[in-house]
Amino acid sequence: MIHAINCPGKRWKNNNTQVRWSNDQTYVEVLLHDHIIASINWAKNRAVISACGWETATTKSRLNALLSDLVPGARINAKDFDWFFTYNDKTVEFASIDCTAFAI
């Protein structure tokens, strides 16, 4: 998945996860069960992540793999079934950043 995200135009699919690039190769999307959980706009160096309402271990795993590559130090954690986003030593509820664009 990470290799396809970093290789413009490379399409990748494995089981329930896929990577698809825009025709002009300026942005890439990561889909889990056909839901867009991440969109990376390389032209603007911006990313949007989302659980799409599915706060599951698999969704968290895919998003954390992406974050590990694009935003070192950023991580999603769960406690008592609630998700939290940590970056720059600050932790907020994931819902507060869900679908929010941030710099990469």
Phi, psi and omega in degrees: 000310183297319179300316180294325179295326183267004180239097183312131177087348183284123175264144183212141176212135176212115182054248188263004185240138176216157176239130177224138181261151173290159180301324180272002176059031177266339178218158182227147179240145173248125181245140174234120185051043178066014174255134179282108180264346176206143175225124181243121178259101183291330180294328181252000183052048181232149177224148174232131176239152181204147174272351181054032179083002182244081180277076182249167178299323180293315178300313180299320179298313180296316180294321178293324176298316178296312180299319180302324181279319188265328186226076183308134180095343179277143183202149173252129177235159177237141175218125181051043178071005175257140180264145178226145179248126180244132177201137181052045179060020177240135179240131178228163175295136181303322181304332182284343178245353181303125181070021177258133178284140175219159183286145175239000000 
